Amino acid sequence: MSGLKFKHPATKYHDLAMEFADSAFMLRIMKLNDKAQAVSHYASELEARAAYNSEGYALTQSVLYRSAAWLAYGGGDSQKAIELAQLGLEVKDAPEEIREELREVLEVAEGG
């Protein structure tokens, strides 16, 4: 079985999310904002799944929630961004730097 490597489900979701986030970025450059928003929304859903699947890894989980929240905001879903940022703030032992960034996306998504 050499050559086969196990990937944690969170890693698979995260990798896919980043591919979609890259695509959304390229679509924005091409001024295809509606398509970019839809792709960013999908990337957020994948990143949120990665966060859900990384329970027990505070740093990883909080970073994934932060990323998912920003992707949701970029996808035009402020409410989802708020929910994801709040979930990230609930992660026990999340680093203060990540907590600050989660509070930032929360404030932006709330319109503040």
C-alpha positions as CSV (number, residue, x, y, z in Angstrom):
1,M,0.0,0.0,0.0
2,S,2.9,2.3,-0.4
3,G,2.1,5.6,-2.2
4,L,-1.4,5.8,-0.7
5,K,-1.8,8.6,1.8
6,F,-4.8,9.2,4.0
7,K,-6.2,12.7,4.0
8,H,-8.4,13.8,6.8
9,P,-11.8,14.9,5.5
10,A,-11.2,18.4,6.7
11,T,-8.1,18.6,4.5
12,K,-10.0,17.4,1.5
13,Y,-12.8,20.0,2.0
14,H,-10.2,22.7,2.6
15,D,-8.2,21.9,-0.5
16,L,-11.4,22.0,-2.6
17,A,-12.5,25.3,-1.0
18,M,-9.2,26.9,-1.8
19,E,-9.4,25.8,-5.5
20,F,-12.9,27.4,-5.6
21,A,-11.6,30.5,-3.8
22,D,-8.8,30.8,-6.4
23,S,-11.4,30.5,-9.2
24,A,-13.6,33.2,-7.6
25,F,-10.6,35.5,-7.4
26,M,-9.9,35.0,-11.2
27,L,-13.5,35.6,-12.0
28,R,-13.4,38.9,-10.1
29,I,-10.3,39.9,-12.1
30,M,-12.3,39.1,-15.3
31,K,-15.1,41.3,-14.0
32,L,-17.5,38.3,-13.8
33,N,-18.7,39.4,-10.3
34,D,-22.0,37.4,-10.2
35,K,-20.1,34.2,-11.1
36,A,-17.4,35.1,-8.6
37,Q,-19.9,35.6,-5.9
38,A,-21.5,32.2,-6.6
39,V,-18.2,30.4,-6.6
40,S,-17.1,32.2,-3.4
41,H,-20.3,31.1,-1.8
42,Y,-19.6,27.4,-2.7
43,A,-16.0,27.8,-1.4
44,S,-17.4,29.0,1.9
45,E,-19.7,26.0,2.2
46,L,-16.7,23.7,1.6
47,E,-14.5,25.6,4.1
48,A,-17.3,25.4,6.7
49,R,-17.4,21.6,6.2
50,A,-13.7,21.5,6.8
51,A,-14.2,23.5,10.0
52,Y,-17.0,21.2,11.2
53,N,-14.7,18.2,10.5
54,S,-11.8,19.6,12.5
55,E,-13.3,19.6,15.9
56,G,-10.6,19.1,18.6
57,Y,-8.0,21.1,16.7
58,A,-8.6,24.6,18.0
59,L,-6.1,26.4,15.8
60,T,-7.1,24.6,12.7
61,Q,-10.8,24.9,13.4
62,S,-10.7,28.6,14.2
63,V,-8.7,29.4,11.1
64,L,-11.1,27.4,8.9
65,Y,-14.1,29.3,10.4
66,R,-12.4,32.6,9.8
67,S,-11.7,31.6,6.2
68,A,-15.3,30.3,5.7
69,A,-16.7,33.5,7.2
70,W,-14.7,35.7,4.8
71,L,-15.7,33.5,1.8
72,A,-19.3,33.7,2.8
73,Y,-19.1,37.5,3.0
74,G,-17.4,37.5,-0.4
75,G,-20.2,35.3,-1.7
76,G,-22.7,37.9,-0.6
77,D,-24.1,36.0,2.4
78,S,-23.5,38.3,5.3
79,Q,-25.8,36.2,7.6
80,K,-23.8,33.1,7.0
81,A,-20.5,35.0,7.5
82,I,-21.9,36.2,10.9
83,E,-22.9,32.6,11.8
84,L,-19.5,31.2,10.9
85,A,-17.6,34.0,12.7
86,Q,-19.6,33.3,15.8
87,L,-18.9,29.6,15.6
88,G,-15.2,30.4,15.3
89,L,-15.4,32.6,18.4
90,E,-16.9,29.7,20.3
91,V,-13.8,27.5,19.6
92,K,-12.1,26.8,22.9
93,D,-8.4,27.7,22.9
94,A,-8.5,29.6,19.6
95,P,-5.5,32.0,19.5
96,E,-6.3,35.6,20.3
97,E,-5.0,36.8,16.9
98,I,-7.6,34.5,15.1
99,R,-10.3,35.7,17.5
100,E,-9.5,39.3,16.5
101,E,-9.8,38.4,12.9
102,L,-13.1,36.6,13.6
103,R,-14.4,39.7,15.4
104,E,-13.3,41.8,12.3
105,V,-15.3,39.7,9.8
106,L,-18.3,39.7,12.3
107,E,-18.2,43.5,12.4
108,V,-17.8,43.9,8.6
109,A,-20.6,41.4,8.0
110,E,-22.9,43.2,10.5
111,G,-22.4,46.4,8.5
112,G,-20.2,48.1,11.1
